[in-house]
């Protein structure tokens, strides 16, 4: 393996769909389960900065968090 993620070049939704985690992700977002959302996003190789941006975009955290 060359060290690249199998998800390289994919959007978050593409990663979630391909991994089979898309339904769990949206369920966690609806339930405002931040720990579950973070865990799922890490499972699809999203970095910390992108996870934080995703949480902000989803209204799960604000700029003060």
mmCIF file as Biopython writes it, N, C-alpha, C and O atoms, coordinates in Angstrom:
data_model
#
loop_
_atom_site.group_PDB
_atom_site.id
_atom_site.type_symbol
_atom_site.label_atom_id
_atom_site.label_alt_id
_atom_site.label_comp_id
_atom_site.label_asym_id
_atom_site.label_entity_id
_atom_site.label_seq_id
_atom_site.pdbx_PDB_ins_code
_atom_site.Cartn_x
_atom_site.Cartn_y
_atom_site.Cartn_z
_atom_site.occupancy
_atom_site.B_iso_or_equiv
_atom_site.auth_seq_id
_atom_site.auth_asym_id
_atom_site.pdbx_PDB_model_num
ATOM 1   N N  . UNK A ? 1  ? 0.853   -1.190 0.000  1.0 0.0 1  A 1 
ATOM 2   C CA . UNK A ? 1  ? 0.000   0.000  0.000  1.0 0.0 1  A 1 
ATOM 3   C C  . UNK A ? 1  ? 0.886   1.235  0.000  1.0 0.0 1  A 1 
ATOM 4   O O  . UNK A ? 1  ? 1.945   1.232  0.628  1.0 0.0 1  A 1 
ATOM 5   N N  . UNK A ? 2  ? 0.483   2.272  -0.679 1.0 0.0 2  A 1 
ATOM 6   C CA . UNK A ? 2  ? 1.322   3.458  -0.821 1.0 0.0 2  A 1 
ATOM 7   C C  . UNK A ? 2  ? 1.075   4.510  0.246  1.0 0.0 2  A 1 
ATOM 8   O O  . UNK A ? 2  ? 1.600   5.618  0.134  1.0 0.0 2  A 1 
ATOM 9   N N  . UNK A ? 3  ? 0.301   4.207  1.272  1.0 0.0 3  A 1 
ATOM 10  C CA . UNK A ? 3  ? 0.052   5.154  2.354  1.0 0.0 3  A 1 
ATOM 11  C C  . UNK A ? 3  ? -1.129  6.074  2.100  1.0 0.0 3  A 1 
ATOM 12  O O  . UNK A ? 3  ? -1.510  6.832  2.992  1.0 0.0 3  A 1 
ATOM 13  N N  . UNK A ? 4  ? -1.720  6.033  0.914  1.0 0.0 4  A 1 
ATOM 14  C CA . UNK A ? 4  ? -2.886  6.855  0.615  1.0 0.0 4  A 1 
ATOM 15  C C  . UNK A ? 4  ? -4.150  6.143  1.089  1.0 0.0 4  A 1 
ATOM 16  O O  . UNK A ? 4  ? -4.252  4.917  1.046  1.0 0.0 4  A 1 
ATOM 17  N N  . UNK A ? 5  ? -5.087  6.932  1.532  1.0 0.0 5  A 1 
ATOM 18  C CA . UNK A ? 5  ? -6.376  6.394  1.944  1.0 0.0 5  A 1 
ATOM 19  C C  . UNK A ? 5  ? -7.135  5.896  0.719  1.0 0.0 5  A 1 
ATOM 20  O O  . UNK A ? 5  ? -7.006  6.444  -0.375 1.0 0.0 5  A 1 
ATOM 21  N N  . UNK A ? 6  ? -7.923  4.855  0.922  1.0 0.0 6  A 1 
ATOM 22  C CA . UNK A ? 6  ? -8.763  4.378  -0.186 1.0 0.0 6  A 1 
ATOM 23  C C  . UNK A ? 6  ? -9.854  5.393  -0.514 1.0 0.0 6  A 1 
ATOM 24  O O  . UNK A ? 6  ? -10.528 5.283  -1.538 1.0 0.0 6  A 1 
ATOM 25  N N  . UNK A ? 7  ? -10.022 6.386  0.366  1.0 0.0 7  A 1 
ATOM 26  C CA . UNK A ? 7  ? -11.047 7.410  0.172  1.0 0.0 7  A 1 
ATOM 27  C C  . UNK A ? 7  ? -10.492 8.692  -0.450 1.0 0.0 7  A 1 
ATOM 28  O O  . UNK A ? 7  ? -11.232 9.661  -0.620 1.0 0.0 7  A 1 
ATOM 29  N N  . UNK A ? 8  ? -9.224  8.711  -0.785 1.0 0.0 8  A 1 
ATOM 30  C CA . UNK A ? 8  ? -8.611  9.923  -1.337 1.0 0.0 8  A 1 
ATOM 31  C C  . UNK A ? 8  ? -9.397  10.432 -2.542 1.0 0.0 8  A 1 
ATOM 32  O O  . UNK A ? 8  ? -9.776  9.664  -3.427 1.0 0.0 8  A 1 
ATOM 33  N N  . UNK A ? 9  ? -9.631  11.732 -2.555 1.0 0.0 9  A 1 
ATOM 34  C CA . UNK A ? 9  ? -10.316 12.369 -3.671 1.0 0.0 9  A 1 
ATOM 35  C C  . UNK A ? 9  ? -11.833 12.276 -3.624 1.0 0.0 9  A 1 
ATOM 36  O O  . UNK A ? 9  ? -12.510 12.748 -4.537 1.0 0.0 9  A 1 
ATOM 37  N N  . UNK A ? 10 ? -12.373 11.674 -2.572 1.0 0.0 10 A 1 
ATOM 38  C CA . UNK A ? 10 ? -13.826 11.525 -2.454 1.0 0.0 10 A 1 
ATOM 39  C C  . UNK A ? 10 ? -14.407 12.575 -1.525 1.0 0.0 10 A 1 
ATOM 40  O O  . UNK A ? 10 ? -13.741 13.054 -0.607 1.0 0.0 10 A 1 
ATOM 41  N N  . UNK A ? 11 ? -15.653 12.921 -1.780 1.0 0.0 11 A 1 
ATOM 42  C CA . UNK A ? 11 ? -16.370 13.798 -0.863 1.0 0.0 11 A 1 
ATOM 43  C C  . UNK A ? 11 ? -16.728 13.012 0.391  1.0 0.0 11 A 1 
ATOM 44  O O  . UNK A ? 11 ? -16.607 11.788 0.424  1.0 0.0 11 A 1 
ATOM 45  N N  . UNK A ? 12 ? -17.165 13.722 1.414  1.0 0.0 12 A 1 
ATOM 46  C CA . UNK A ? 12 ? -17.572 13.060 2.657  1.0 0.0 12 A 1 
ATOM 47  C C  . UNK A ? 12 ? -18.733 12.107 2.376  1.0 0.0 12 A 1 
ATOM 48  O O  . UNK A ? 12 ? -18.722 10.972 2.853  1.0 0.0 12 A 1 
ATOM 49  N N  . UNK A ? 13 ? -19.719 12.542 1.620  1.0 0.0 13 A 1 
ATOM 50  C CA . UNK A ? 13 ? -20.862 11.674 1.330  1.0 0.0 13 A 1 
ATOM 51  C C  . UNK A ? 13 ? -20.449 10.446 0.535  1.0 0.0 13 A 1 
ATOM 52  O O  . UNK A ? 13 ? -20.974 9.357  0.769  1.0 0.0 13 A 1 
ATOM 53  N N  . UNK A ? 14 ? -19.524 10.599 -0.396 1.0 0.0 14 A 1 
ATOM 54  C CA . UNK A ? 14 ? -19.028 9.442  -1.138 1.0 0.0 14 A 1 
ATOM 55  C C  . UNK A ? 14 ? -18.342 8.456  -0.203 1.0 0.0 14 A 1 
ATOM 56  O O  . UNK A ? 14 ? -18.542 7.246  -0.313 1.0 0.0 14 A 1 
ATOM 57  N N  . UNK A ? 15 ? -17.541 8.969  0.707  1.0 0.0 15 A 1 
ATOM 58  C CA . UNK A ? 15 ? -16.857 8.115  1.675  1.0 0.0 15 A 1 
ATOM 59  C C  . UNK A ? 15 ? -17.866 7.368  2.550  1.0 0.0 15 A 1 
ATOM 60  O O  . UNK A ? 15 ? -17.739 6.164  2.773  1.0 0.0 15 A 1 
ATOM 61  N N  . UNK A ? 16 ? -18.861 8.097  3.036  1.0 0.0 16 A 1 
ATOM 62  C CA . UNK A ? 16 ? -19.874 7.493  3.899  1.0 0.0 16 A 1 
ATOM 63  C C  . UNK A ? 16 ? -20.677 6.431  3.158  1.0 0.0 16 A 1 
ATOM 64  O O  . UNK A ? 16 ? -20.965 5.368  3.708  1.0 0.0 16 A 1 
ATOM 65  N N  . UNK A ? 17 ? -21.032 6.715  1.925  1.0 0.0 17 A 1 
ATOM 66  C CA . UNK A ? 17 ? -21.803 5.756  1.131  1.0 0.0 17 A 1 
ATOM 67  C C  . UNK A ? 17 ? -20.983 4.501  0.856  1.0 0.0 17 A 1 
ATOM 68  O O  . UNK A ? 17 ? -21.460 3.386  1.066  1.0 0.0 17 A 1 
ATOM 69  N N  . UNK A ? 18 ? -19.768 4.679  0.395  1.0 0.0 18 A 1 
ATOM 70  C CA . UNK A ? 18 ? -18.901 3.553  0.058  1.0 0.0 18 A 1 
ATOM 71  C C  . UNK A ? 18 ? -18.623 2.670  1.282  1.0 0.0 18 A 1 
ATOM 72  O O  . UNK A ? 18 ? -18.541 1.447  1.169  1.0 0.0 18 A 1 
ATOM 73  N N  . UNK A ? 19 ? -18.483 3.298  2.437  1.0 0.0 19 A 1 
ATOM 74  C CA . UNK A ? 19 ? -18.175 2.558  3.663  1.0 0.0 19 A 1 
ATOM 75  C C  . UNK A ? 19 ? -19.406 1.880  4.267  1.0 0.0 19 A 1 
ATOM 76  O O  . UNK A ? 19 ? -19.276 1.025  5.144  1.0 0.0 19 A 1 
ATOM 77  N N  . UNK A ? 20 ? -20.586 2.253  3.806  1.0 0.0 20 A 1 
ATOM 78  C CA . UNK A ? 20 ? -21.822 1.710  4.381  1.0 0.0 20 A 1 
ATOM 79  C C  . UNK A ? 20 ? -22.243 2.400  5.662  1.0 0.0 20 A 1 
ATOM 80  O O  . UNK A ? 20 ? -23.112 1.910  6.382  1.0 0.0 20 A 1 
ATOM 81  N N  . UNK A ? 21 ? -21.623 3.549  5.952  1.0 0.0 21 A 1 
ATOM 82  C CA . UNK A ? 21 ? -21.904 4.258  7.208  1.0 0.0 21 A 1 
ATOM 83  C C  . UNK A ? 21 ? -22.826 5.463  7.045  1.0 0.0 21 A 1 
ATOM 84  O O  . UNK A ? 21 ? -23.073 6.186  8.010  1.0 0.0 21 A 1 
ATOM 85  N N  . UNK A ? 22 ? -23.327 5.682  5.859  1.0 0.0 22 A 1 
ATOM 86  C CA . UNK A ? 22 ? -24.088 6.912  5.617  1.0 0.0 22 A 1 
ATOM 87  C C  . UNK A ? 22 ? -25.346 6.993  6.487  1.0 0.0 22 A 1 
ATOM 88  O O  . UNK A ? 22 ? -25.646 8.058  7.027  1.0 0.0 22 A 1 
ATOM 89  N N  . UNK A ? 23 ? -26.079 5.903  6.631  1.0 0.0 23 A 1 
ATOM 90  C CA . UNK A ? 23 ? -27.294 5.937  7.448  1.0 0.0 23 A 1 
ATOM 91  C C  . UNK A ? 23 ? -26.963 6.169  8.920  1.0 0.0 23 A 1 
ATOM 92  O O  . UNK A ? 23 ? -27.637 6.948  9.594  1.0 0.0 23 A 1 
ATOM 93  N N  . UNK A ? 24 ? -25.927 5.496  9.418  1.0 0.0 24 A 1 
ATOM 94  C CA . UNK A ? 24 ? -25.513 5.696  10.810 1.0 0.0 24 A 1 
ATOM 95  C C  . UNK A ? 24 ? -25.059 7.133  11.037 1.0 0.0 24 A 1 
ATOM 96  O O  . UNK A ? 24 ? -25.332 7.716  12.085 1.0 0.0 24 A 1 
ATOM 97  N N  . UNK A ? 25 ? -24.370 7.699  10.060 1.0 0.0 25 A 1 
ATOM 98  C CA . UNK A ? 25 ? -23.901 9.077  10.168 1.0 0.0 25 A 1 
ATOM 99  C C  . UNK A ? 25 ? -25.088 10.031 10.307 1.0 0.0 25 A 1 
ATOM 100 O O  . UNK A ? 25 ? -25.129 10.840 11.234 1.0 0.0 25 A 1 
ATOM 101 N N  . UNK A ? 26 ? -26.043 9.940  9.400  1.0 0.0 26 A 1 
ATOM 102 C CA . UNK A ? 26 ? -27.174 10.865 9.452  1.0 0.0 26 A 1 
ATOM 103 C C  . UNK A ? 26 ? -28.045 10.635 10.685 1.0 0.0 26 A 1 
ATOM 104 O O  . UNK A ? 26 ? -28.646 11.575 11.204 1.0 0.0 26 A 1 
ATOM 105 N N  . UNK A ? 27 ? -28.115 9.403  11.151 1.0 0.0 27 A 1 
ATOM 106 C CA . UNK A ? 27 ? -28.829 9.119  12.397 1.0 0.0 27 A 1 
ATOM 107 C C  . UNK A ? 27 ? -28.118 9.807  13.575 1.0 0.0 27 A 1 
ATOM 108 O O  . UNK A ? 27 ? -28.766 10.397 14.439 1.0 0.0 27 A 1 
ATOM 109 N N  . UNK A ? 28 ? -26.795 9.724  13.596 1.0 0.0 28 A 1 
ATOM 110 C CA . UNK A ? 28 ? -26.016 10.368 14.663 1.0 0.0 28 A 1 
ATOM 111 C C  . UNK A ? 28 ? -26.163 11.887 14.599 1.0 0.0 28 A 1 
ATOM 112 O O  . UNK A ? 28 ? -26.261 12.540 15.637 1.0 0.0 28 A 1 
ATOM 113 N N  . UNK A ? 29 ? -26.180 12.454 13.399 1.0 0.0 29 A 1 
ATOM 114 C CA . UNK A ? 29 ? -26.355 13.905 13.243 1.0 0.0 29 A 1 
ATOM 115 C C  . UNK A ? 29 ? -27.735 14.315 13.741 1.0 0.0 29 A 1 
ATOM 116 O O  . UNK A ? 29 ? -27.866 15.282 14.491 1.0 0.0 29 A 1 
ATOM 117 N N  . UNK A ? 30 ? -28.761 13.583 13.326 1.0 0.0 30 A 1 
ATOM 118 C CA . UNK A ? 30 ? -30.131 13.897 13.787 1.0 0.0 30 A 1 
ATOM 119 C C  . UNK A ? 30 ? -30.234 13.815 15.304 1.0 0.0 30 A 1 
ATOM 120 O O  . UNK A ? 30 ? -30.926 14.622 15.925 1.0 0.0 30 A 1 
ATOM 121 N N  . UNK A ? 31 ? -29.549 12.847 15.902 1.0 0.0 31 A 1 
ATOM 122 C CA . UNK A ? 31 ? -29.576 12.670 17.346 1.0 0.0 31 A 1 
ATOM 123 C C  . UNK A ? 31 ? -28.587 13.552 18.082 1.0 0.0 31 A 1 
ATOM 124 O O  . UNK A ? 31 ? -28.494 13.501 19.308 1.0 0.0 31 A 1 
ATOM 125 N N  . UNK A ? 32 ? -27.844 14.363 17.333 1.0 0.0 32 A 1 
ATOM 126 C CA . UNK A ? 32 ? -26.833 15.266 17.893 1.0 0.0 32 A 1 
ATOM 127 C C  . UNK A ? 32 ? -25.809 14.511 18.750 1.0 0.0 32 A 1 
ATOM 128 O O  . UNK A ? 32 ? -25.347 15.006 19.778 1.0 0.0 32 A 1 
ATOM 129 N N  . UNK A ? 33 ? -25.470 13.304 18.296 1.0 0.0 33 A 1 
ATOM 130 C CA . UNK A ? 33 ? -24.491 12.453 18.977 1.0 0.0 33 A 1 
ATOM 131 C C  . UNK A ? 33 ? -23.100 12.767 18.405 1.0 0.0 33 A 1 
ATOM 132 O O  . UNK A ? 33 ? -22.619 12.096 17.492 1.0 0.0 33 A 1 
ATOM 133 N N  . UNK A ? 34 ? -22.479 13.792 18.963 1.0 0.0 34 A 1 
ATOM 134 C CA . UNK A ? 34 ? -21.206 14.283 18.438 1.0 0.0 34 A 1 
ATOM 135 C C  . UNK A ? 34 ? -20.124 13.210 18.482 1.0 0.0 34 A 1 
ATOM 136 O O  . UNK A ? 34 ? -19.338 13.092 17.541 1.0 0.0 34 A 1 
ATOM 137 N N  . UNK A ? 35 ? -20.070 12.432 19.550 1.0 0.0 35 A 1 
ATOM 138 C CA . UNK A ? 35 ? -19.057 11.381 19.646 1.0 0.0 35 A 1 
ATOM 139 C C  . UNK A ? 35 ? -19.215 10.351 18.528 1.0 0.0 35 A 1 
ATOM 140 O O  . UNK A ? 35 ? -18.225 9.909  17.944 1.0 0.0 35 A 1 
ATOM 141 N N  . UNK A ? 36 ? -20.453 9.973  18.233 1.0 0.0 36 A 1 
ATOM 142 C CA . UNK A ? 36 ? -20.697 9.009  17.158 1.0 0.0 36 A 1 
ATOM 143 C C  . UNK A ? 36 ? -20.339 9.607  15.803 1.0 0.0 36 A 1 
ATOM 144 O O  . UNK A ? 36 ? -19.748 8.928  14.964 1.0 0.0 36 A 1 
ATOM 145 N N  . UNK A ? 37 ? -20.689 10.866 15.584 1.0 0.0 37 A 1 
ATOM 146 C CA . UNK A ? 37 ? -20.353 11.530 14.318 1.0 0.0 37 A 1 
ATOM 147 C C  . UNK A ? 37 ? -18.836 11.548 14.125 1.0 0.0 37 A 1 
ATOM 148 O O  . UNK A ? 37 ? -18.338 11.220 13.048 1.0 0.0 37 A 1 
ATOM 149 N N  . UNK A ? 38 ? -18.118 11.927 15.158 1.0 0.0 38 A 1 
ATOM 150 C CA . UNK A ? 38 ? -16.650 11.975 15.074 1.0 0.0 38 A 1 
ATOM 151 C C  . UNK A ? 38 ? -16.095 10.593 14.775 1.0 0.0 38 A 1 
ATOM 152 O O  . UNK A ? 38 ? -15.224 10.451 13.917 1.0 0.0 38 A 1 
ATOM 153 N N  . UNK A ? 39 ? -16.577 9.588  15.457 1.0 0.0 39 A 1 
ATOM 154 C CA . UNK A ? 39 ? -16.109 8.222  15.246 1.0 0.0 39 A 1 
ATOM 155 C C  . UNK A ? 39 ? -16.339 7.763  13.805 1.0 0.0 39 A 1 
ATOM 156 O O  . UNK A ? 39 ? -15.462 7.154  13.192 1.0 0.0 39 A 1 
ATOM 157 N N  . UNK A ? 40 ? -17.502 8.056  13.283 1.0 0.0 40 A 1 
ATOM 158 C CA . UNK A ? 40 ? -17.835 7.671  11.913 1.0 0.0 40 A 1 
ATOM 159 C C  . UNK A ? 40 ? -16.943 8.415  10.916 1.0 0.0 40 A 1 
ATOM 160 O O  . UNK A ? 40 ? -16.441 7.814  9.967  1.0 0.0 40 A 1 
ATOM 161 N N  . UNK A ? 41 ? -16.747 9.706  11.126 1.0 0.0 41 A 1 
ATOM 162 C CA . UNK A ? 41 ? -15.910 10.481 10.204 1.0 0.0 41 A 1 
ATOM 163 C C  . UNK A ? 41 ? -14.451 10.028 10.255 1.0 0.0 41 A 1 
ATOM 164 O O  . UNK A ? 41 ? -13.761 10.032 9.235  1.0 0.0 41 A 1 
ATOM 165 N N  . UNK A ? 42 ? -13.989 9.642  11.429 1.0 0.0 42 A 1 
ATOM 166 C CA . UNK A ? 42 ? -12.624 9.105  11.526 1.0 0.0 42 A 1 
ATOM 167 C C  . UNK A ? 42 ? -12.521 7.769  10.793 1.0 0.0 42 A 1 
ATOM 168 O O  . UNK A ? 42 ? -11.487 7.455  10.203 1.0 0.0 42 A 1 
ATOM 169 N N  . UNK A ? 43 ? -13.591 6.992  10.833 1.0 0.0 43 A 1 
ATOM 170 C CA . UNK A ? 43 ? -13.597 5.680  10.174 1.0 0.0 43 A 1 
ATOM 171 C C  . UNK A ? 43 ? -13.456 5.811  8.659  1.0 0.0 43 A 1 
ATOM 172 O O  . UNK A ? 43 ? -13.017 4.876  7.989  1.0 0.0 43 A 1 
ATOM 173 N N  . UNK A ? 44 ? -13.831 6.973  8.123  1.0 0.0 44 A 1 
ATOM 174 C CA . UNK A ? 44 ? -13.680 7.193  6.678  1.0 0.0 44 A 1 
ATOM 175 C C  . UNK A ? 44 ? -12.495 8.107  6.391  1.0 0.0 44 A 1 
ATOM 176 O O  . UNK A ? 44 ? -12.448 8.790  5.368  1.0 0.0 44 A 1 
ATOM 177 N N  . UNK A ? 45 ? -11.539 8.104  7.319  1.0 0.0 45 A 1 
ATOM 178 C CA . UNK A ? 45 ? -10.247 8.784  7.155  1.0 0.0 45 A 1 
ATOM 179 C C  . UNK A ? 45 ? -10.341 10.296 6.984  1.0 0.0 45 A 1 
ATOM 180 O O  . UNK A ? 45 ? -9.544  10.888 6.256  1.0 0.0 45 A 1 
ATOM 181 N N  . UNK A ? 46 ? -11.299 10.916 7.641  1.0 0.0 46 A 1 
ATOM 182 C CA . UNK A ? 46 ? -11.376 12.373 7.615  1.0 0.0 46 A 1 
ATOM 183 C C  . UNK A ? 46 ? -10.455 12.918 8.698  1.0 0.0 46 A 1 
ATOM 184 O O  . UNK A ? 46 ? -10.416 12.392 9.810  1.0 0.0 46 A 1 
ATOM 185 N N  . UNK A ? 47 ? -9.724  13.960 8.375  1.0 0.0 47 A 1 
ATOM 186 C CA . UNK A ? 47 ? -8.808  14.575 9.328  1.0 0.0 47 A 1 
ATOM 187 C C  . UNK A ? 47 ? -9.529  15.457 10.329 1.0 0.0 47 A 1 
ATOM 188 O O  . UNK A ? 47 ? -10.693 15.812 10.144 1.0 0.0 47 A 1 
ATOM 189 N N  . UNK A ? 48 ? -8.819  15.807 11.397 1.0 0.0 48 A 1 
ATOM 190 C CA . UNK A ? 48 ? -9.422  16.584 12.483 1.0 0.0 48 A 1 
ATOM 191 C C  . UNK A ? 48 ? -9.992  17.925 12.019 1.0 0.0 48 A 1 
ATOM 192 O O  . UNK A ? 48 ? -11.079 18.311 12.449 1.0 0.0 48 A 1 
ATOM 193 N N  . UNK A ? 49 ? -9.286  18.630 11.159 1.0 0.0 49 A 1 
ATOM 194 C CA . UNK A ? 49 ? -9.783  19.929 10.668 1.0 0.0 49 A 1 
ATOM 195 C C  . UNK A ? 49 ? -11.073 19.754 9.875  1.0 0.0 49 A 1 
ATOM 196 O O  . UNK A ? 49 ? -12.003 20.549 10.011 1.0 0.0 49 A 1 
ATOM 197 N N  . UNK A ? 50 ? -11.128 18.718 9.052  1.0 0.0 50 A 1 
ATOM 198 C CA . UNK A ? 50 ? -12.334 18.469 8.262  1.0 0.0 50 A 1 
ATOM 199 C C  . UNK A ? 50 ? -13.483 17.974 9.130  1.0 0.0 50 A 1 
ATOM 200 O O  . UNK A ? 50 ? -14.645 18.273 8.856  1.0 0.0 50 A 1 
ATOM 201 N N  . UNK A ? 51 ? -13.163 17.223 10.166 1.0 0.0 51 A 1 
ATOM 202 C CA . UNK A ? 51 ? -14.202 16.776 11.090 1.0 0.0 51 A 1 
ATOM 203 C C  . UNK A ? 51 ? -14.806 17.984 11.797 1.0 0.0 51 A 1 
ATOM 204 O O  . UNK A ? 51 ? -16.026 18.094 11.914 1.0 0.0 51 A 1 
ATOM 205 N N  . UNK A ? 52 ? -13.961 18.877 12.261 1.0 0.0 52 A 1 
ATOM 206 C CA . UNK A ? 52 ? -14.446 20.093 12.942 1.0 0.0 52 A 1 
ATOM 207 C C  . UNK A ? 52 ? -15.323 20.927 12.000 1.0 0.0 52 A 1 
ATOM 208 O O  . UNK A ? 52 ? -16.379 21.415 12.403 1.0 0.0 52 A 1 
ATOM 209 N N  . UNK A ? 53 ? -14.888 21.087 10.759 1.0 0.0 53 A 1 
ATOM 210 C CA . UNK A ? 53 ? -15.673 21.838 9.779  1.0 0.0 53 A 1 
ATOM 211 C C  . UNK A ? 53 ? -17.019 21.157 9.533  1.0 0.0 53 A 1 
ATOM 212 O O  . UNK A ? 53 ? -18.042 21.828 9.395  1.0 0.0 53 A 1 
ATOM 213 N N  . UNK A ? 54 ? -17.014 19.849 9.479  1.0 0.0 54 A 1 
ATOM 214 C CA . UNK A ? 54 ? -18.240 19.097 9.264  1.0 0.0 54 A 1 
ATOM 215 C C  . UNK A ? 54 ? -19.200 19.274 10.443 1.0 0.0 54 A 1 
ATOM 216 O O  . UNK A ? 54 ? -20.405 19.430 10.248 1.0 0.0 54 A 1 
ATOM 217 N N  . UNK A ? 55 ? -18.665 19.250 11.655 1.0 0.0 55 A 1 
ATOM 218 C CA . UNK A ? 55 ? -19.497 19.459 12.847 1.0 0.0 55 A 1 
ATOM 219 C C  . UNK A ? 55 ? -20.095 20.860 12.861 1.0 0.0 55 A 1 
ATOM 220 O O  . UNK A ? 55 ? -21.259 21.038 13.221 1.0 0.0 55 A 1 
ATOM 221 N N  . UNK A ? 56 ? -19.307 21.847 12.475 1.0 0.0 56 A 1 
ATOM 222 C CA . UNK A ? 56 ? -19.821 23.222 12.401 1.0 0.0 56 A 1 
ATOM 223 C C  . UNK A ? 56 ? -20.911 23.328 11.349 1.0 0.0 56 A 1 
ATOM 224 O O  . UNK A ? 56 ? -21.976 23.890 11.606 1.0 0.0 56 A 1 
ATOM 225 N N  . UNK A ? 57 ? -20.649 22.793 10.167 1.0 0.0 57 A 1 
ATOM 226 C CA . UNK A ? 57 ? -21.613 22.864 9.072  1.0 0.0 57 A 1 
ATOM 227 C C  . UNK A ? 57 ? -22.924 22.189 9.457  1.0 0.0 57 A 1 
ATOM 228 O O  . UNK A ? 57 ? -24.000 22.662 9.093  1.0 0.0 57 A 1 
ATOM 229 N N  . UNK A ? 58 ? -22.832 21.085 10.192 1.0 0.0 58 A 1 
ATOM 230 C CA . UNK A ? 58 ? -24.027 20.360 10.620 1.0 0.0 58 A 1 
ATOM 231 C C  . UNK A ? 58 ? -24.726 20.972 11.816 1.0 0.0 58 A 1 
ATOM 232 O O  . UNK A ? 58 ? -25.754 20.464 12.264 1.0 0.0 58 A 1 
ATOM 233 N N  . UNK A ? 59 ? -24.171 22.073 12.343 1.0 0.0 59 A 1 
ATOM 234 C CA . UNK A ? 59 ? -24.783 22.745 13.473 1.0 0.0 59 A 1 
ATOM 235 C C  . UNK A ? 59 ? -24.580 22.030 14.800 1.0 0.0 59 A 1 
ATOM 236 O O  . UNK A ? 59 ? -25.295 22.296 15.766 1.0 0.0 59 A 1 
ATOM 237 N N  . UNK A ? 60 ? -23.607 21.122 14.851 1.0 0.0 60 A 1 
ATOM 238 C CA . UNK A ? 60 ? -23.368 20.374 16.077 1.0 0.0 60 A 1 
ATOM 239 C C  . UNK A ? 60 ? -22.431 21.093 17.027 1.0 0.0 60 A 1 
ATOM 240 O O  . UNK A ? 60 ? -22.456 20.841 18.232 1.0 0.0 60 A 1 
ATOM 241 N N  . UNK A ? 61 ? -21.615 21.974 16.508 1.0 0.0 61 A 1 
ATOM 242 C CA . UNK A ? 61 ? -20.765 22.842 17.330 1.0 0.0 61 A 1 
ATOM 243 C C  . UNK A ? 61 ? -20.772 24.228 16.713 1.0 0.0 61 A 1 
ATOM 244 O O  . UNK A ? 61 ? -21.166 24.401 15.560 1.0 0.0 61 A 1 
ATOM 245 N N  . UNK A ? 62 ? -20.338 25.209 17.481 1.0 0.0 62 A 1 
ATOM 246 C CA . UNK A ? 62 ? -20.215 26.554 16.926 1.0 0.0 62 A 1 
ATOM 247 C C  . UNK A ? 62 ? -18.755 26.988 17.036 1.0 0.0 62 A 1 
ATOM 248 O O  . UNK A ? 62 ? -17.909 26.213 17.483 1.0 0.0 62 A 1 
ATOM 249 N N  . UNK A ? 63 ? -18.462 28.201 16.638 1.0 0.0 63 A 1 
ATOM 250 C CA . UNK A ? 63 ? -17.076 28.683 16.619 1.0 0.0 63 A 1 
ATOM 251 C C  . UNK A ? 63 ? -16.459 28.732 18.001 1.0 0.0 63 A 1 
ATOM 252 O O  . UNK A ? 63 ? -15.235 28.706 18.127 1.0 0.0 63 A 1 
ATOM 253 N N  . UNK A ? 64 ? -17.273 28.804 19.036 1.0 0.0 64 A 1 
ATOM 254 C CA . UNK A ? 64 ? -16.754 28.891 20.405 1.0 0.0 64 A 1 
ATOM 255 C C  . UNK A ? 64 ? -16.348 27.540 20.968 1.0 0.0 64 A 1 
ATOM 256 O O  . UNK A ? 64 ? -15.641 27.486 21.974 1.0 0.0 64 A 1 
ATOM 257 N N  . UNK A ? 65 ? -16.779 26.444 20.343 1.0 0.0 65 A 1 
ATOM 258 C CA . UNK A ? 65 ? -16.464 25.093 20.836 1.0 0.0 65 A 1 
ATOM 259 C C  . UNK A ? 65 ? -15.065 24.669 20.440 1.0 0.0 65 A 1 
ATOM 260 O O  . UNK A ? 65 ? -14.638 23.564 20.772 1.0 0.0 65 A 1 
#
